Amino acid sequence: PPPFERVCYRSVRAPLPSSDRGSRVPPPPPALARARAWAAPYGDRLALVEGRFGDLDALADQAGKFFMSEFHHLNAEMDDTDDLPPSVFPKLGEMGYLGLNVPPEYGGAGLDFTSACIISEELSRASAAIGLSQVAHDNLCVNNIYRNASEDLRRKYLPGLCDGTLIGALGLTEPGAGSDALGSMRTTAKKDGDDYILNGAKIYITNGPIADLVLVYAKTSPEKGAKGISAFIVETDTPGFKVAQKLNKMGFRGSPTGELVFEDCRVPARNMVGKLDGGVAVTMSGLDLERAIVCFNALGIAQRALDISIDYAKTRQQF
């Protein structure tokens, strides 16, 4: 079936937890309510909104039920252990929730960006930690590879990233380079024959401790500053790569975050994503989308908090 139908049809219509059930008909999603208000004075515009948001409403409903059924019960365990169960990514891939914006020819769902945002919202509503790991994998790594990598790299890596047998991460932030991640970057990549040799470190890398491959940014022309950065796909079983530490976080526990170290890590030159010294364009093509989609992660968390607060207010006995 078409990608949208595949995502909806294969989802499990599981009942919500008892706290989420009730006889009332749930209100429309906030985005739909706002769109209806915007379109109300114009009949043709309203019909367009109702049709488009009707599809998104169905997508949100099916995704939300599946995520609550499959992942919500994992939250307490993940908070205790700060480990992501190994079944999560294969299950997301099996149900079509990875590679959301990647065409089916590479194993993706072929959805548009708005649909990906809706799915991120529903996943974060069920589990903030899994929502964070999924968006880091799907947006910062998978999307960047699809949008910028060579056809050979697409064919090699995207199918595994889309079916959940491979987990991806983005390696940008460094111990001494946070808000100025590009200008202050110290990780280098020096050409050596048909390879590049990477040296440096990355920190606060979501999925870093469990990733099978990392999209890493390094300076190939240090004298050019931010204009001398290139992007590389680094497989984490490459000699010279190691996870220096897994960070113990206060929140989003279960979404593993770590420090990565590259010590004479030899990467094939063909693993470069984009052009030589063109890493800034690759970086921003991902971050521009990431800054939009993580808003929906936050919205999903806020929606779940509101749901719980309303249920508690209705059932609490004060006296």
Backbone as CSV, one residue per row, in Angstrom:
resi,resn,N_x,N_y,N_z,CA_x,CA_y,CA_z,C_x,C_y,C_z
1,PRO,0.831,-1.209,0.000,0.000,0.000,0.000,0.858,1.248,0.000
2,PRO,0.270,2.392,-0.357,1.024,3.650,-0.303,1.568,3.885,1.096
3,PRO,2.642,4.686,1.218,3.308,4.865,2.517,2.369,5.316,3.616
4,PHE,1.481,6.306,3.323,0.599,6.806,4.376,-0.309,5.693,4.882
5,GLU,-0.863,4.907,3.948,-1.740,3.819,4.342,-0.970,2.737,5.086
6,ARG,0.286,2.531,4.672,1.090,1.524,5.356,1.296,1.893,6.813
7,VAL,1.594,3.153,7.066,1.819,3.579,8.437,0.547,3.445,9.257
8,CYS,-0.590,3.844,8.670,-1.853,3.791,9.408,-2.360,2.364,9.558
9,TYR,-2.374,1.615,8.460,-3.014,0.307,8.453,-2.284,-0.681,9.343
10,ARG,-0.950,-0.607,9.339,-0.179,-1.591,10.080,-0.083,-1.257,11.553
11,SER,-0.538,-0.090,11.946,-0.521,0.262,13.359,-1.569,-0.563,14.098
12,VAL,-1.313,-0.800,15.365,-2.204,-1.622,16.179,-3.234,-0.728,16.854
13,ARG,-4.490,-1.059,16.694,-5.538,-0.292,17.375,-5.660,-0.802,18.812
14,ALA,-4.730,-0.391,19.630,-4.720,-0.857,21.021,-5.437,0.142,21.905
15,PRO,-6.105,-0.336,22.969,-6.778,0.595,23.870,-5.786,1.452,24.629
16,LEU,-6.175,2.661,24.923,-5.343,3.546,25.721,-5.402,3.118,27.179
17,PRO,-4.427,3.527,27.990,-4.501,3.242,29.426,-5.787,3.789,30.018
18,SER,-6.177,3.229,31.157,-7.465,3.591,31.749,-7.586,5.077,32.008
19,SER,-6.463,5.730,32.328,-6.521,7.160,32.610,-6.855,7.978,31.380
20,ASP,-6.680,7.372,30.192,-6.939,8.095,28.958,-8.309,7.780,28.373
21,ARG,-9.016,6.813,28.976,-10.301,6.423,28.424,-11.414,7.232,29.059
22,GLY,-12.494,7.341,28.371,-13.640,8.067,28.885,-14.726,8.107,27.841
23,SER,-15.890,8.550,28.264,-17.016,8.571,27.341,-17.011,9.800,26.452
24,ARG,-16.245,10.830,26.832,-16.263,12.054,26.055,-15.537,11.870,24.735
25,VAL,-15.963,12.590,23.724,-15.275,12.592,22.438,-14.095,13.555,22.547
26,PRO,-12.869,13.089,22.249,-11.711,13.975,22.420,-11.793,15.166,21.480
27,PRO,-11.309,16.323,21.911,-11.330,17.505,21.047,-10.358,17.329,19.892
28,PRO,-10.512,18.081,18.825,-9.565,17.988,17.712,-8.189,18.447,18.151
29,PRO,-7.144,17.967,17.486,-5.801,18.427,17.819,-5.708,19.946,17.720
30,PRO,-4.859,20.571,18.550,-4.766,22.040,18.518,-4.473,22.587,17.134
31,ALA,-3.622,21.907,16.383,-3.299,22.401,15.040,-4.535,22.429,14.153
32,LEU,-5.383,21.418,14.279,-6.594,21.376,13.474,-7.566,22.473,13.899
33,ALA,-7.681,22.686,15.204,-8.574,23.733,15.681,-8.134,25.102,15.188
34,ARG,-6.824,25.354,15.220,-6.316,26.642,14.746,-6.535,26.797,13.246
35,ALA,-6.313,25.710,12.509,-6.490,25.783,11.060,-7.943,26.019,10.689
36,ARG,-8.866,25.396,11.429,-10.286,25.606,11.156,-10.678,27.056,11.401
37,ALA,-10.140,27.632,12.476,-10.452,29.025,12.778,-9.922,29.946,11.686
38,TRP,-8.727,29.635,11.184,-8.129,30.444,10.121,-8.934,30.344,8.837
39,ALA,-9.468,29.148,8.558,-10.113,28.906,7.274,-11.618,29.151,7.280
40,ALA,-12.210,29.344,8.452,-13.673,29.411,8.557,-14.322,30.430,7.621
41,PRO,-13.774,31.629,7.440,-14.451,32.618,6.570,-14.414,32.257,5.087
42,TYR,-13.640,31.251,4.721,-13.471,30.949,3.305,-13.832,29.493,3.057
43,GLY,-14.906,29.262,2.338,-15.387,27.908,2.124,-14.383,27.004,1.447
44,ASP,-13.742,27.489,0.370,-12.806,26.644,-0.353,-11.579,26.347,0.493
45,ARG,-11.141,27.347,1.265,-9.986,27.142,2.126,-10.323,26.143,3.234
46,LEU,-11.550,26.222,3.764,-11.958,25.315,4.831,-11.996,23.877,4.324
47,ALA,-12.488,23.684,3.087,-12.529,22.336,2.526,-11.130,21.760,2.385
48,LEU,-10.187,22.598,1.976,-8.804,22.147,1.845,-8.238,21.755,3.199
49,VAL,-8.489,22.582,4.200,-7.983,22.302,5.541,-8.590,21.019,6.085
50,GLU,-9.913,20.862,5.930,-10.577,19.679,6.467,-10.032,18.409,5.815
51,GLY,-9.786,18.461,4.504,-9.259,17.287,3.825,-7.854,16.948,4.271
52,ARG,-6.990,17.956,4.295,-5.594,17.716,4.665,-5.472,17.313,6.119
53,PHE,-6.148,18.054,6.999,-6.024,17.751,8.412,-6.801,16.502,8.790
54,GLY,-7.773,16.126,7.974,-8.435,14.859,8.220,-7.457,13.709,8.075
55,ASP,-6.606,13.770,7.046,-5.564,12.758,6.872,-4.596,12.768,8.049
56,LEU,-4.161,13.956,8.455,-3.221,14.057,9.566,-3.854,13.608,10.870
57,ASP,-5.140,13.877,11.037,-5.863,13.435,12.225,-5.858,11.915,12.315
58,ALA,-6.105,11.255,11.181,-6.091,9.793,11.152,-4.695,9.262,11.439
59,LEU,-3.696,9.906,10.858,-2.308,9.503,11.098,-1.956,9.634,12.570
60,ALA,-2.327,10.758,13.179,-2.039,10.977,14.593,-2.752,9.955,15.471
61,ASP,-3.996,9.654,15.129,-4.782,8.704,15.918,-4.152,7.323,15.894
62,GLN,-3.812,6.844,14.703,-3.241,5.510,14.576,-1.859,5.440,15.226
63,ALA,-1.009,6.452,14.956,0.334,6.450,15.538,0.260,6.537,17.053
64,GLY,-0.609,7.410,17.562,-0.721,7.581,19.003,-1.132,6.302,19.709
65,LYS,-2.083,5.582,19.155,-2.534,4.328,19.770,-1.431,3.277,19.758
66,PHE,-0.708,3.207,18.656,0.386,2.235,18.579,1.480,2.570,19.584
67,PHE,1.890,3.828,19.649,2.979,4.216,20.548,2.590,4.018,22.013
68,MET,1.357,4.360,22.351,0.927,4.164,23.740,0.906,2.682,24.093
69,SER,0.474,1.858,23.159,0.390,0.422,23.410,1.773,-0.217,23.525
70,GLU,2.702,0.190,22.656,3.979,-0.503,22.566,5.086,0.090,23.434
71,PHE,5.037,1.394,23.695,6.189,2.055,24.305,5.909,2.710,25.656
72,HIS,4.671,3.111,25.898,4.402,3.885,27.112,4.794,3.123,28.373
73,HIS,4.562,1.821,28.387,4.843,1.027,29.593,6.335,0.864,29.846
74,LEU,7.181,1.262,28.896,8.633,1.134,29.060,9.239,2.308,29.827
75,ASN,8.473,3.369,30.035,9.042,4.611,30.570,9.672,4.438,31.947
76,ALA,8.987,3.728,32.850,9.516,3.576,34.209,10.840,2.822,34.196
77,GLU,10.895,1.745,33.416,12.136,0.970,33.324,13.262,1.801,32.716
78,MET,12.968,2.562,31.664,14.001,3.379,31.044,14.489,4.464,31.983
79,ASP,13.599,5.009,32.781,14.011,6.046,33.723,14.935,5.476,34.792
80,ASP,14.690,4.217,35.188,15.544,3.575,36.194,16.910,3.206,35.625
81,THR,16.928,2.650,34.423,18.170,2.099,33.877,18.911,3.038,32.939
82,ASP,18.209,4.019,32.372,18.744,4.915,31.343,19.216,4.122,30.122
83,ASP,18.545,3.006,29.864,18.850,2.195,28.690,17.641,2.151,27.767
84,LEU,17.901,2.177,26.468,16.847,2.036,25.473,16.702,0.558,25.131
85,PRO,15.523,-0.036,25.330,15.348,-1.448,24.987,15.718,-1.706,23.529
86,PRO,16.449,-2.780,23.252,16.910,-3.041,21.874,15.793,-3.314,20.888
87,SER,14.584,-3.580,21.372,13.466,-3.871,20.476,12.834,-2.613,19.882
88,VAL,13.162,-1.434,20.412,12.452,-0.210,20.036,12.674,0.151,18.566
89,PHE,13.916,0.242,18.146,14.168,0.685,16.764,13.680,-0.326,15.726
90,PRO,13.905,-1.632,15.899,13.323,-2.579,14.938,11.805,-2.491,14.872
91,LYS,11.161,-2.235,16.005,9.701,-2.132,16.003,9.243,-0.868,15.282
92,LEU,9.946,0.232,15.497,9.632,1.461,14.763,9.810,1.255,13.267
93,GLY,10.891,0.566,12.891,11.130,0.314,11.477,10.092,-0.607,10.871
94,GLU,9.714,-1.642,11.601,8.733,-2.607,11.098,7.393,-1.942,10.802
95,MET,7.030,-0.971,11.633,5.732,-0.325,11.477,5.783,0.904,10.568
96,GLY,6.942,1.207,10.005,7.035,2.307,9.056,7.267,3.662,9.671
97,TYR,7.794,3.713,10.908,7.990,4.987,11.586,9.447,5.443,11.593
98,LEU,10.262,4.873,10.722,11.626,5.353,10.493,11.779,5.688,9.013
99,GLY,12.688,6.603,8.731,12.822,7.045,7.343,11.539,7.696,6.862
100,LEU,10.955,8.513,7.715,9.625,9.071,7.424,9.608,9.891,6.147
101,ASN,10.667,10.638,5.880,10.716,11.494,4.695,11.564,10.912,3.569
102,VAL,11.970,9.661,3.733,12.794,8.985,2.729,11.882,8.220,1.766
103,PRO,12.105,8.303,0.464,11.249,7.594,-0.498,11.273,6.080,-0.295
104,PRO,10.187,5.409,-0.660,10.112,3.945,-0.496,11.216,3.186,-1.212
105,GLU,11.774,3.740,-2.279,12.814,3.022,-3.014,14.056,2.786,-2.162
106,TYR,14.221,3.576,-1.097,15.326,3.366,-0.163,14.851,2.710,1.134
107,GLY,13.604,2.308,1.193,13.068,1.670,2.385,12.296,2.593,3.303
108,GLY,12.136,3.874,2.927,11.456,4.831,3.791,9.951,4.841,3.618
109,ALA,9.297,5.698,4.403,7.836,5.791,4.382,7.324,6.749,3.318
110,GLY,8.176,7.663,2.850,7.773,8.587,1.796,6.746,9.615,2.217
111,LEU,6.711,9.956,3.506,5.757,10.959,4.001,6.334,12.366,3.849
112,ASP,5.454,13.360,3.955,5.928,14.738,3.914,6.374,15.168,5.309
113,PHE,6.947,16.370,5.387,7.532,16.816,6.647,6.467,17.058,7.718
114,THR,5.311,17.556,7.319,4.244,17.783,8.287,3.820,16.479,8.938
115,SER,3.701,15.423,8.153,3.331,14.117,8.702,4.395,13.624,9.677
116,ALA,5.664,13.851,9.349,6.736,13.458,10.260,6.631,14.206,11.585
117,CYS,6.265,15.476,11.525,6.094,16.268,12.751,4.965,15.700,13.611
118,ILE,3.865,15.321,12.980,2.732,14.758,13.715,3.136,13.453,14.398
119,ILE,3.878,12.612,13.699,4.323,11.345,14.276,5.283,11.603,15.441
120,SER,6.175,12.573,15.305,7.092,12.909,16.393,6.332,13.378,17.623
121,GLU,5.286,14.161,17.404,4.467,14.627,18.525,3.829,13.453,19.259
122,GLU,3.236,12.533,18.517,2.547,11.401,19.140,3.532,10.466,19.833
123,LEU,4.714,10.267,19.249,5.701,9.409,19.882,6.211,10.022,21.177
124,SER,6.459,11.319,21.178,6.925,11.987,22.393,5.836,12.043,23.447
125,ARG,4.585,12.050,23.023,3.474,12.001,23.978,3.477,10.673,24.730
126,ALA,3.852,9.596,24.043,3.905,8.280,24.681,5.203,8.073,25.448
127,SER,6.323,8.582,24.904,7.622,8.420,25.547,8.557,9.515,25.070
128,ALA,8.901,10.420,25.965,9.784,11.532,25.606,11.159,11.022,25.188
129,ALA,11.652,9.992,25.868,12.991,9.483,25.575,13.051,8.834,24.193
130,ILE,12.065,7.992,23.881,12.051,7.341,22.575,11.830,8.380,21.482
131,GLY,10.991,9.378,21.760,10.779,10.451,20.794,12.070,11.180,20.465
132,LEU,12.899,11.416,21.469,14.170,12.110,21.252,15.125,11.254,20.425
133,SER,15.237,9.974,20.772,16.139,9.100,20.020,15.684,8.941,18.579
134,GLN,14.365,8.842,18.388,13.855,8.677,17.024,14.129,9.903,16.173
135,VAL,13.920,11.102,16.720,14.099,12.314,15.914,15.574,12.564,15.625
136,ALA,16.461,12.208,16.554,17.893,12.354,16.300,18.337,11.398,15.190
137,HIS,17.831,10.188,15.248,18.132,9.198,14.213,17.557,9.614,12.864
138,ASP,16.267,9.927,12.855,15.547,10.093,11.600,15.799,11.440,10.937
139,ASN,15.899,12.480,11.744,16.043,13.810,11.164,17.497,14.217,10.989
140,LEU,18.272,14.100,12.053,19.647,14.600,12.001,20.580,13.679,11.227
141,CYS,20.301,12.387,11.234,21.173,11.451,10.532,20.572,11.000,9.203
142,VAL,19.410,10.331,9.256,18.842,9.715,8.049,18.507,10.771,6.989
143,ASN,17.824,11.832,7.395,17.443,12.866,6.427,18.656,13.511,5.769
144,ASN,19.693,13.747,6.568,20.895,14.371,6.009,21.578,13.452,4.995
145,ILE,21.583,12.170,5.280,22.178,11.228,4.329,21.357,11.196,3.052
146,TYR,20.036,11.133,3.188,19.194,11.095,1.991,19.343,12.374,1.171
147,ARG,19.380,13.519,1.825,19.379,14.794,1.122,20.739,15.151,0.532
148,ASN,21.812,14.616,1.092,23.139,15.106,0.707,24.140,14.050,0.258
149,ALA,23.893,12.794,0.546,24.888,11.767,0.260,24.825,11.315,-1.196
150,SER,25.888,10.633,-1.612,25.925,10.067,-2.955,24.912,8.930,-3.064
151,GLU,24.613,8.542,-4.298,23.665,7.457,-4.513,24.181,6.147,-3.913
152,ASP,25.480,5.909,-4.005,26.050,4.688,-3.429,25.864,4.644,-1.925
153,LEU,26.086,5.777,-1.253,25.902,5.818,0.201,24.438,5.673,0.570
154,ARG,23.554,6.259,-0.207,22.120,6.083,0.042,21.751,4.605,-0.017
155,ARG,22.168,3.945,-1.079,21.829,2.535,-1.259,22.444,1.658,-0.170
156,LYS,23.602,2.046,0.305,24.305,1.235,1.298,23.688,1.360,2.685
157,TYR,23.335,2.586,3.090,22.973,2.805,4.488,21.477,3.023,4.749
158,LEU,20.768,3.621,3.834,19.381,3.993,4.130,18.458,2.810,4.407
159,PRO,18.537,1.699,3.679,17.622,0.591,3.993,17.715,0.122,5.441
160,GLY,18.938,-0.040,5.963,19.106,-0.460,7.351,18.646,0.586,8.341
161,LEU,18.890,1.852,8.023,18.433,2.933,8.901,16.914,3.030,8.915
162,CYS,16.277,2.673,7.803,14.819,2.761,7.718,14.117,1.554,8.324
163,ASP,14.760,0.398,8.339,14.086,-0.767,8.936,14.480,-0.995,10.395
164,GLY,15.351,-0.150,10.920,15.683,-0.220,12.341,16.797,-1.174,12.688
165,THR,17.421,-1.800,11.691,18.556,-2.669,11.987,19.831,-1.864,12.200
166,LEU,19.835,-0.614,11.760,20.932,0.318,12.025,20.389,1.518,12.780
167,ILE,21.169,2.007,13.727,20.802,3.209,14.491,21.802,4.307,14.154
168,GLY,21.294,5.499,13.876,22.140,6.606,13.489,22.224,7.693,14.533
169,ALA,23.273,8.503,14.429,23.478,9.638,15.328,24.172,10.747,14.539
170,LEU,24.188,11.938,15.126,24.862,13.095,14.545,25.981,13.524,15.472
171,GLY,27.195,13.668,14.940,28.328,14.093,15.739,28.756,15.506,15.378
172,LEU,28.283,16.495,16.131,28.606,17.894,15.848,29.204,18.586,17.066
173,THR,28.489,18.615,18.177,28.923,19.344,19.373,30.194,18.742,19.961
174,GLU,31.102,19.616,20.415,32.365,19.184,20.999,32.519,19.730,22.413
175,PRO,33.421,19.147,23.200,33.606,19.618,24.579,33.870,21.114,24.675
176,GLY,34.570,21.688,23.692,34.861,23.116,23.732,34.146,23.905,22.669
177,ALA,33.124,23.294,22.067,32.420,23.964,20.969,30.939,23.614,21.045
178,GLY,30.178,24.469,21.731,28.754,24.228,21.880,27.942,25.112,20.968
179,SER,27.625,26.321,21.440,26.828,27.245,20.628,27.591,27.698,19.377
180,ASP,28.932,27.668,19.453,29.748,27.982,18.279,30.360,26.689,17.749
181,ALA,29.486,25.715,17.483,29.950,24.368,17.143,30.775,24.345,15.868
182,LEU,30.455,25.212,14.924,31.171,25.199,13.646,32.496,25.955,13.731
183,GLY,32.441,27.164,14.250,33.641,27.990,14.290,34.715,27.456,15.214
184,SER,34.305,26.846,16.339,35.271,26.381,17.338,35.579,24.897,17.220
185,MET,35.127,24.253,16.168,35.335,22.813,15.995,36.822,22.483,15.925
186,ARG,37.226,21.430,16.663,38.623,21.010,16.679,38.840,19.647,16.036
187,THR,37.806,18.883,15.847,37.950,17.584,15.194,38.428,17.795,13.762
188,THR,39.454,17.050,13.376,40.039,17.217,12.045,39.922,15.927,11.237
189,ALA,39.966,16.088,9.927,39.990,14.959,9.004,41.065,15.248,7.965
190,LYS,42.147,14.479,7.999,43.275,14.703,7.096,43.300,13.626,6.017
191,LYS,43.456,14.062,4.788,43.464,13.130,3.657,44.727,12.276,3.697
192,ASP,44.533,10.963,3.491,45.647,10.027,3.437,45.313,8.966,2.401
193,GLY,45.752,9.193,1.168,45.413,8.274,0.096,43.926,8.322,-0.217
194,ASP,43.278,7.159,-0.144,41.841,7.075,-0.415,41.006,7.194,0.859
195,ASP,41.644,7.616,1.924,40.947,7.717,3.218,41.131,9.106,3.819
196,TYR,40.334,9.354,4.859,40.547,10.494,5.745,40.777,9.945,7.144
197,ILE,41.700,10.568,7.863,41.995,10.145,9.228,41.422,11.187,10.180
198,LEU,40.477,10.765,11.015,39.771,11.669,11.926,40.386,11.612,13.320
199,ASN,40.544,12.784,13.908,40.997,12.909,15.289,40.190,13.997,15.972
200,GLY,39.715,13.708,17.178,38.932,14.691,17.922,37.906,14.017,18.804
201,ALA,36.973,14.809,19.291,35.950,14.295,20.206,34.643,15.040,19.990
202,LYS,33.544,14.349,20.265,32.202,14.925,20.223,31.502,14.588,21.538
203,ILE,30.648,15.491,21.992,29.987,15.275,23.280,28.505,15.626,23.187
204,TYR,27.737,15.084,24.151,26.281,15.239,24.208,25.619,14.687,22.938
205,ILE,26.107,13.532,22.486,25.623,12.954,21.233,24.480,11.985,21.521
206,THR,23.271,12.379,21.154,22.102,11.523,21.323,22.258,10.270,20.466
207,ASN,22.028,9.117,21.055,22.193,7.787,20.442,23.650,7.391,20.294
208,GLY,24.587,8.252,20.699,25.999,7.943,20.528,26.414,6.584,21.071
209,PRO,26.009,6.220,22.302,26.461,4.935,22.860,25.905,3.707,22.153
210,ILE,24.824,3.853,21.367,24.214,2.685,20.734,24.242,2.763,19.210
211,ALA,24.801,3.821,18.665,24.736,4.035,17.210,25.604,3.033,16.456
212,ASP,25.117,2.658,15.279,25.886,1.832,14.351,26.683,2.698,13.384
213,LEU,26.207,3.902,13.167,26.943,4.855,12.340,26.638,6.270,12.809
214,VAL,27.613,7.138,12.633,27.492,8.531,13.075,27.833,9.437,11.901
215,LEU,27.003,10.422,11.657,27.311,11.456,10.669,28.159,12.500,11.381
216,VAL,29.451,12.498,11.088,30.431,13.287,11.840,30.902,14.474,11.006
217,TYR,31.041,15.607,11.680,31.567,16.812,11.039,32.972,17.072,11.546
218,ALA,33.883,17.308,10.608,35.291,17.532,10.958,35.887,18.549,10.003
219,LYS,36.954,19.196,10.446,37.613,20.207,9.619,38.601,19.539,8.668
220,THR,38.300,19.661,7.388,39.211,19.156,6.355,40.179,20.241,5.898
221,SER,39.814,21.500,6.114,40.691,22.633,5.812,40.633,23.585,7.002
222,PRO,41.368,23.283,8.088,41.273,24.083,9.313,41.541,25.558,9.107
223,GLU,42.390,25.899,8.125,42.725,27.302,7.893,41.523,28.105,7.395
224,LYS,40.481,27.435,6.913,39.286,28.119,6.415,38.228,28.321,7.495
225,GLY,38.482,27.836,8.698,37.500,27.979,9.766,36.236,27.184,9.471
226,ALA,35.074,27.821,9.688,33.796,27.145,9.473,33.581,26.765,8.015
227,LYS,34.291,27.409,7.106,34.141,27.106,5.675,35.029,25.939,5.231
228,GLY,35.706,25.325,6.192,36.576,24.195,5.863,36.137,22.905,6.528
229,ILE,34.811,22.753,6.738,34.263,21.578,7.419,33.628,20.639,6.396
230,SER,33.818,19.336,6.603,33.189,18.321,5.758,32.468,17.305,6.645
231,ALA,31.542,16.580,6.038,30.737,15.588,6.767,31.119,14.185,6.297
232,PHE,31.159,13.234,7.256,31.539,11.856,6.949,30.596,10.886,7.669
233,ILE,30.310,9.784,7.014,29.622,8.675,7.684,30.691,7.776,8.285
234,VAL,30.650,7.631,9.608,31.622,6.798,10.318,30.889,5.614,10.935
235,GLU,31.243,4.416,10.540,30.698,3.214,11.167,31.386,3.022,12.512
236,THR,30.597,2.721,13.534,31.140,2.734,14.890,32.007,1.525,15.222
237,ASP,32.106,0.558,14.309,33.051,-0.538,14.519,34.386,-0.262,13.835
238,THR,34.569,0.974,13.358,35.822,1.361,12.719,36.929,1.501,13.765
239,PRO,38.108,0.909,13.561,39.211,1.104,14.513,39.515,2.590,14.701
240,GLY,39.726,2.969,15.949,39.993,4.370,16.260,38.764,5.110,16.766
241,PHE,37.587,4.495,16.635,36.364,5.098,17.189,36.054,4.432,18.523
242,LYS,35.630,5.223,19.496,35.173,4.635,20.755,34.213,5.582,21.459
243,VAL,33.349,4.985,22.256,32.463,5.748,23.131,33.216,5.970,24.433
244,ALA,33.609,7.207,24.687,34.414,7.496,25.874,33.605,7.367,27.152
245,GLN,32.350,7.793,27.086,31.490,7.682,28.258,30.034,7.846,27.863
246,LYS,29.181,7.180,28.608,27.746,7.394,28.505,27.358,8.354,29.615
247,LEU,26.698,9.452,29.253,26.397,10.499,30.218,25.156,10.145,31.035
248,ASN,25.227,10.420,32.319,24.122,10.143,33.242,23.249,11.395,33.339
249,LYS,22.099,11.388,32.697,21.266,12.587,32.587,20.153,12.601,33.634
250,MET,19.619,13.792,33.858,18.479,13.943,34.755,17.176,13.600,34.040
251,GLY,17.039,14.038,32.797,15.815,13.810,32.039,16.078,13.048,30.760
252,PHE,15.016,12.700,30.049,15.114,11.923,28.805,15.919,10.641,29.012
253,ARG,15.798,10.066,30.197,16.543,8.842,30.483,15.957,7.700,29.648
254,GLY,16.837,6.922,29.094,16.423,5.895,28.148,16.817,6.276,26.738
255,SER,17.047,7.559,26.504,17.636,8.026,25.249,19.119,8.223,25.520
256,PRO,19.954,7.278,25.131,21.367,7.318,25.538,22.133,8.472,24.900
257,THR,22.921,9.138,25.718,23.721,10.289,25.289,25.171,10.040,25.694
258,GLY,26.114,10.347,24.816,27.488,10.021,25.153,28.527,10.949,24.568
259,GLU,29.767,10.668,24.949,30.941,11.350,24.393,31.646,10.377,23.465
260,LEU,31.963,10.830,22.267,32.613,10.003,21.264,34.016,10.507,21.002
261,VAL,34.939,9.589,20.806,36.340,9.953,20.589,36.829,9.292,19.303
262,PHE,37.602,10.060,18.523,38.196,9.579,17.279,39.709,9.704,17.400
263,GLU,40.394,8.582,17.359,41.852,8.563,17.476,42.422,7.851,16.256
264,ASP,42.909,8.635,15.308,43.405,8.073,14.048,42.380,7.132,13.434
265,CYS,41.159,7.589,13.407,40.031,6.810,12.877,40.007,6.959,11.354
266,ARG,40.284,5.873,10.657,40.433,5.908,9.196,39.080,5.654,8.533
267,VAL,38.616,6.641,7.750,37.307,6.584,7.096,37.509,6.704,5.587
268,PRO,36.888,5.846,4.784,37.040,5.956,3.327,36.584,7.319,2.817
269,ALA,37.311,7.856,1.855,36.949,9.156,1.284,35.569,9.111,0.649
270,ARG,35.159,7.946,0.175,33.828,7.818,-0.442,32.706,7.994,0.575
271,ASN,33.032,7.959,1.872,32.022,8.151,2.918,31.763,9.622,3.213
272,MET,32.394,10.518,2.463,32.104,11.938,2.634,30.690,12.232,2.134
273,VAL,29.951,12.980,2.927,28.583,13.371,2.572,28.608,14.821,2.107
274,GLY,28.174,15.049,0.884,28.254,16.390,0.323,29.632,16.651,-0.257
275,LYS,29.935,17.921,-0.456,31.186,18.302,-1.095,32.290,18.509,-0.072
276,LEU,33.525,18.439,-0.546,34.675,18.768,0.295,34.539,20.206,0.790
277,ASP,34.700,20.397,2.088,34.557,21.705,2.743,33.131,22.249,2.634
278,GLY,32.177,21.383,2.321,30.780,21.821,2.219,29.927,21.382,3.389
279,GLY,30.561,21.114,4.522,29.842,20.585,5.676,28.826,21.523,6.278
280,VAL,29.071,22.839,6.167,28.118,23.791,6.755,26.754,23.670,6.078
281,ALA,26.753,23.522,4.762,25.485,23.375,4.045,24.771,22.098,4.458
282,VAL,25.530,21.015,4.643,24.941,19.753,5.089,24.377,19.911,6.498
283,THR,25.162,20.534,7.372,24.727,20.738,8.752,23.421,21.519,8.811
284,MET,23.387,22.645,8.147,22.221,23.516,8.246,20.998,22.928,7.565
285,SER,21.202,22.112,6.528,20.047,21.487,5.878,19.334,20.557,6.846
286,GLY,20.095,20.021,7.815,19.477,19.180,8.835,18.972,19.972,10.024
287,LEU,19.776,20.929,10.489,19.390,21.682,11.691,18.163,22.558,11.448
288,ASP,18.022,23.085,10.232,16.844,23.911,9.945,15.561,23.109,10.120
289,LEU,15.577,21.860,9.681,14.404,20.996,9.850,14.289,20.517,11.296
290,GLU,15.422,20.211,11.903,15.405,19.707,13.281,14.809,20.732,14.233
291,ARG,15.120,22.000,14.020,14.600,23.043,14.915,13.089,23.149,14.821
292,ALA,12.542,22.761,13.669,11.089,22.776,13.518,10.460,21.530,14.133
293,ILE,11.023,20.361,13.851,10.362,19.127,14.268,10.442,18.900,15.773
294,VAL,11.523,19.372,16.425,11.599,19.150,17.876,10.557,19.980,18.624
295,CYS,10.013,21.002,17.984,8.882,21.709,18.598,7.721,20.747,18.828
296,PHE,7.556,19.796,17.913,6.469,18.836,18.051,6.783,17.792,19.118
297,ASN,8.058,17.487,19.337,8.420,16.657,20.483,7.990,17.328,21.773
298,ALA,8.302,18.617,21.886,7.923,19.367,23.082,6.403,19.442,23.229
299,LEU,5.716,19.611,22.108,4.252,19.679,22.137,3.655,18.365,22.625
300,GLY,4.217,17.239,22.177,3.722,15.944,22.631,3.909,15.744,24.122
301,ILE,5.073,16.163,24.637,5.327,16.064,26.078,4.338,16.936,26.851
302,ALA,4.135,18.155,26.368,3.205,19.070,27.036,1.772,18.533,26.999
303,GLN,1.385,17.927,25.866,0.039,17.385,25.752,-0.181,16.253,26.751
304,ARG,0.807,15.397,26.896,0.691,14.291,27.856,0.612,14.831,29.275
305,ALA,1.413,15.841,29.594,1.360,16.441,30.923,-0.014,17.045,31.188
306,LEU,-0.583,17.690,30.171,-1.916,18.269,30.320,-2.962,17.176,30.512
307,ASP,-2.866,16.094,29.743,-3.813,14.987,29.890,-3.809,14.443,31.318
308,ILE,-2.612,14.215,31.845,-2.490,13.666,33.193,-3.031,14.657,34.227
309,SER,-2.737,15.943,34.036,-3.206,16.968,34.974,-4.723,17.060,34.996
310,ILE,-5.338,16.999,33.833,-6.801,17.071,33.757,-7.431,15.851,34.418
311,ASP,-6.887,14.665,34.141,-7.422,13.456,34.771,-7.305,13.536,36.282
312,TYR,-6.170,14.034,36.755,-5.979,14.125,38.201,-6.943,15.134,38.817
313,ALA,-7.124,16.265,38.140,-8.042,17.283,38.662,-9.468,16.757,38.751
314,LYS,-9.846,15.871,37.852,-11.213,15.331,37.846,-11.422,14.252,38.888
315,THR,-10.369,13.572,39.289,-10.515,12.429,40.212,-10.045,12.730,41.619
316,ARG,-9.301,13.798,41.827,-8.737,14.087,43.151,-9.826,14.410,44.153
317,GLN,-9.730,13.816,45.331,-10.636,14.107,46.433,-9.875,14.917,47.475
318,GLN,-10.262,16.177,47.609,-9.524,17.045,48.524,-9.971,16.857,49.964
319,PHE,-11.275,16.690,50.168,-11.790,16.538,51.533,-12.645,15.278,51.623
